[in-house]
């Protein structure tokens, strides 16, 4: 099968969150299953690549009542072809955060079929991701000046986070995309404004999100962010597929970033990683470490964790936090670190090498998320025998087995979190039980091969093409 996957970010070339990890890992897993994959992403100023894409020329893209010129770049890596759309819109210091973001990604969306045609890639199916490519299924069905092989092509749309939807003016958006006026009354219309996320939901043949529980949660007013009615309306084509992790990068048996490699059969070696982490951040090595590796934002419930921090120390945990985000949360963590030497430590920022050491060195990982579409940190933690303590939401419910591979709590309050950490702290004192949990967690299969096979089944249900 020939699959075109479109994403606003793709690891290792560009990344702000989990979307990039999915767009980087899923195509490689599909290729290993025998499929041909083209990944299309913007050619950012900040693109990270060992070798820059090969520029193969410019392409004319119908956009905003005229023709825009976009540069086309291409490279191949691990069997996957990557196509990059170049334009001044993407020559900025950050990927997102600009007042014209919707217009920028409408241009990107409009250029995707032109790029595919330029590379002589006629897909059997197109897989769009999040609001940035939400208009792609609609464009395939109704777009003018579409290249051969892209008209009415089957499509899948994946929701990675429904909170971000891409809202703009209806008339302006139709002009940008060169789409007919009757679409004002289509799924793109969200109470008089254009909504890219809702357009993807309505026009795609199948809609997925990144865990089965999140697929149910987004049908409710609490988690749907205003699109819960649409989610319920399209529920017959909505499903959840749990993300995977790169089990070559995240492998305690071969990890070059940790102090001592180990397996489920050599768990004592894991202690050397704890010693290294404690030595670097001057933590008391005699106490278990509960860690956080996260963006410091409202979604992740870090404010609740901070409010519970003093009690965590009284429960006889050491605490370590790695992350960056909202200035107020960063300041609160720095203050806790200064007030509790030897017991509380933090690193404000993101350090990939340090993250590996934290997963290997801490005993437990706290994930107090308000909502979590899938979550990768709990999958990585379990791979390293690091027991997650998480709120019962989204993909955390689908991947953590209570008292077998981790601990879950229902209510995002200080009391709810501390209940779970106390249960986990008591369990830690039962050495045989804790080691059994570690081995259970490390035995779970969270590889992308498992998830990719589920995506292939979905693709086949749309195209009728056998693998």
N, C-alpha and C positions, 0 to 999 in steps of 0.2 A: 504494500500500500504506500502511496505517496502522500505525505502529510506536511502541510504548511502550518507552522505554529508561530503566531504573532504575539509579541510581548513588549511592553515598554521598557523592560529591563531583563537582562539575562546574565547570569553568573558564568564565567568570571569577568565579563566585559563591562558590566554595569550592575549596580546593586544598591537598593535601599532597604530591602526586606525579603520576606519569604517568596514573593513572586519571582524574583531573580533565581532563587534556588530551584524552584520548580521548572522554570524555563530553561535552566541549564542542565538539569539532571534527567528530566523526562525524555527529551529528544535522544540523549545517549542511550537510555534504556530501550527506547523504541528501535533504534538502529541495531542494538544487540539482538533484538527479536526478529530482525530481518527486514525492517521497513526503511524507506528512504525519507529523510526529514530535512526540510528547509526551515530554519528559524529566522524570522525577520524582526529587527529591532532598530531603534534610532542610532545614528552614528554620532554619539555624544562627543563633545570636546574632551570629556574626562574618560573616554573609553580606555579600558585597561586590557591590553593584549600584548603578548610577547612579540608578535609581529603585527603591524597594523594591517587592516583589511586592504586587499588589492582593489584600487579604484579602477572600475571598468567603464566609466563614462557617466554622462548625465542622462536623465530620463525626464520627459515632459509629463507633468502630472496635472490633470484638470482640477482646478481648485479656486474657489472664491471668485467665480465669474471670469477667470483668466487661466493662464497656464503657468504653473510654478516649475522651476528647474530644480531637480533633486539629484544629488550625486549618489551613485550606487557603488557600494563596496562589498567585497565577498572574501571569505576565508573558510577553510575547512579545518575541523579539529575533532579528533576521536570519531571520525566517520560521519559527523554532522556538518551540513553546509549552513553557514551563517551569512545572511544578507543584511546590509546596513544601509539605512536611508539617511543621506546627508543633506543638511539644510542649515542656514543660519539660525533657525529656531532651536537647534540642538547644540549650538556652540556657546553654551552658557555654563556657569560654574556649577550649577546643581541640575539634577534631573527634573525636579518639580518645584513648585512653590511660586509660580509666576501668574500674573493676572490673566494671561492669554493661554494658560495650559490647555484648555479645551480646544482652542483653535490649533495649537501646535500639534496635538495628537489627532485631530481631524485630518490635518495634512499627512501625518504619518500613516493613518489608516487608509487614506485615499491613494497613497503611494505603494501600498503593499501589493496589490495585483500587478501594478506596472513593474515593480521589482521582480516579482515571480516570473512574469512573462519575459523580462530581459534576460533572466537566467535559464530560459526555456524549461521552466519547472511548472508543469500542469498538475496540480494536486488532485487527489481523489477526495480530499476533505481538508477543510481549514479550521484550525483551532485557535480561537481568539481568547484573550485573557484580560479580565478586569475592564474598568470603564474606558481605559485608554484606547482599547480596540473594540469597544462596545458597539460602534456603528458598522463594524465590518460585516456581520451577517446581513444587515439591512442593505448595505452597499452591494453585496453579492446578488441580492434579489432585485434591486431597483436602480442600481447605479447606471448612469450614462457613460459612454466612452470606456466601457470595460474591455480588457484584452480577451482574446479568444481563450477559452478554457476556464474562465473564472465566472461566467454568468451563471447564476443560480447554483453555485457550487454548495454542496452540503457543508454544514458548519456546526461546531460545538463552541459554546461559550462557558468559560469557567469563572466563577466568582471566587476571588481570593479574600476580599474584604468588602462587604456591602456598604460599609460606612462611607466609602468614597465613591461618588457616582458620576461626576462630570456633568455639571449643570451649566446651561448656556441659553441664549436666545434661540427660539424656534426658527425664526426666519433667517437669522445669521448662520445658524448651523446648516440649514438646508442649502444655503448659498455656498458655504465653504465646501460641502460635500458634493455639490452639483447633483442634488436629488430633487425629484418632482414635488410640487407643492402639496399634493394630496396626502403626503406623509405627515403633514401637520396633525392629522387625526389618527396617527398610528401609535404604536407602543412608545415611540420616542417622546410623545407629549406627556409631560408630568405636570398637571395643573397649570398649563400654559407656558411651561418652559421645556426646553429640550433636556433629556436625561439620557446620557450615554449608557449607563448601566441598564436602565429599563429597556432601551432599544435592543441591547444584546439579549436580554431575557426573552423578549417577544419574538425576535426574528430568527434566532438560532434554532436548529433542528433539535438539539439536545442542550440542556444546561446542567452543568455540574458545579459542585463546590467541593471544598477540600476535606470534608468529613461528613459521614452520614448524620451525626447529631446536629452539626451546624446547618445542614440542609433542612432539618425540621425546625430549628430555632429561628431561622430567618423568615419563617412563615408567621411569626408572632410579632406583635407590636413592640415588644421589648428589644428584639434583635434585628428587626427588618429595616430599621431606619427609614420608615415611610414607604418602603416597597413590599411590605408584608402582604398586602392585598394582591399585588402582582405575583408574588411568590406562590400564594395559594392558587391563583388562577392558572399558573403554568406548572402546577405540582406534578402533573402526569409526565412531564419531560424533565423533571428536576431530580438529580440524585447526588450522592456524596461519595467521593473516592478519596481515601486518606493518602496524604503525601508520603513519600519515602525520604530516606536520607542516603547520601553517598557513603556506602559502607566501606569504601576504600579510604576515603579521607578520614572518616570517623571510625577508627578501628583501634582499640587500645592495644591490640597485639602487634601493631606495626607503626603506631603513631610516632612520627619523628619529632613532634613538638612537646612530648611529655618526658618527664625525667626517667621513668622506668615503664617499659611496656609490660603488659600482663594479659592474662586470659581468665576465664571463669575457673580454671583449674589452678591458678597461681595468684589468688586474690591478695595474699600477703604482700606481694610486690607493689600492689596499689598504694600501700602506706608510704612508699618512698615519694610518691607524687604529693601526698598530703604534707609530708615533711618539707618538701621543696616550696610548696605554696605558703606554709606557715613561716618558713624561714624568710621568704621574700617579703611578706607583709607583717612579720613580727606578731603572729598569732600563737596562742597557747596550743601546742600540738596534742595535749592530753584530752581535749574536748572535741566532739564531732562538729563538723562545719556544715551549716546550712547556707547554701549559696543562691544567688540570683544572677542569671545571665540574660539581660533583657534591654530593650529600649525603655527608657524611663519616661513613659507616657501614661495617660489616663487609662487606656485600654488594658494595660498590664497590671493594674491594681497595685502599683508600687507605693502609692500613698498609704494604703492599708498596711502593707508590709512595714513601712517606716513607723507607722503608729504602733505596731506590735513589737518593734525591735527590742525595746528594753525588757519586755516580758520574755522574749526569746532568749536573751542572755540569762534571765533568771531560771529558765527551763534548762539551762546548762548547755546551750548551743554556743558555738562561735559563729559569727556571721561574716560573709563576704559577698560584696555586690560588684558586678562588672556591668557597666552600661553608661549610656548618655541619653540626654533628651531634655526634658523641661528644666529650666534653670532652678526653679524652686525645689524640685526633687533632688537635683544634683547638690544643691546647697545643704539640704537636710541630711543627705548621706555624708557629706564632708564633715558636718557638725557631729554626727554620731561617731564617725571615725576618730575625730579629735577627742571626744569625751570618753571613749571606751578603748584605750590602748590595750592591745593584747587580746581583745575579745571581738572587736568589730573593725573590719577593714573594707576599703572600697577602691575601685579604679574607675575614674570618670573618663569615659571614652570607650573605644572598642579596639581590642588587641586580639587578633585571631589566634596567635600563639598562646597568649594567656588564657583564652577561652578553653583551649584544649586542656591546659593544666588544671583549670577549675573543674571541668567535667571529671577529670581523672583523680583530682585530689580531694574534692568535697565528698562528704557522705550522702548529702541530700540536696535536692534542688527545689526551691520554692517557686511556684508559678501561680500567683493569685489573680489570674486574669478576670476582668469583667466579662469579656467574651474572647474566644479563641477559635477562629475558623478551623485550624488544624493544630498548629504548633509544631515546631521542630525541636525545641530545646528538650522536651520530655523524651523524644525519641533518641536524641543523642545521649542524654543523661543515662537512660536505661542501657544503652549500648556499652557504657562505661561502668556499669554497676553502681550508678549514682541514683539513689531512690527519689523519685519526684513526689512532692507534696503539692497538690494542684486543686484549683477550683473545678467543680464538676460542671464543665461547660464545653461545648464544641468538640473538637478533636481530642481534647484531654480525656473526655469520657470514653471515647472510642479506642484509645490506645493504652490506658492505664487500668490495670485490674486491681481493685482495692485489696490491700493486705497481701497481695501476691507479687505485684511489681511496683506498687506505689500506694499513695494515700490520697483520697479525694474528700473535699468538703463542699457543702452546698451553698452556704451563705457568705458573700464577700463582706465580712465584717471582721474586726479585730478578734472578736470572740470566736467566730467560725474558723479563722486561720489558726489561732492559738490552740483550739481543740485538736486540730489535725497535727500540728507540730508536737503537741504533748503526746498524742498517740504514737507518733513516729519516734519521738525521743525515748519513750518507754520500750518500744520495739527494738530500738538500737541496743539497749542494754541486754537483750536476749540474743547473744552472739550467734547461736545456731540458726535462730529464726531469721535474723537480719541477713546472714550469709545466704540462706535459702532464697530470700527475696532478691538479693543481688544476682544470683545465678539464674533465677527465673527471668529477671529483667534482661540479662545479657543474652539469653537464649531466644528472645523474640526476633522475628524476621520483619524488619522495617526497611528492607531494600527497595529500590525503585523498580526492580524487576517485577515484584509482586504487584505494585500499583500500575505499572505500564501494561501488564497483561489485562488488567481491568479496563484501562482506557481503550486498548485494542478491541476488546469485546464490545465496548460502546461504539467505537468507530464502525465496526462491522454491522452493528444493528442499524446504522444509518445508510451506509453505502452498499451493503449486501456483498461486499468483497470478502472473500475468505482469506485468512492469513496464509 
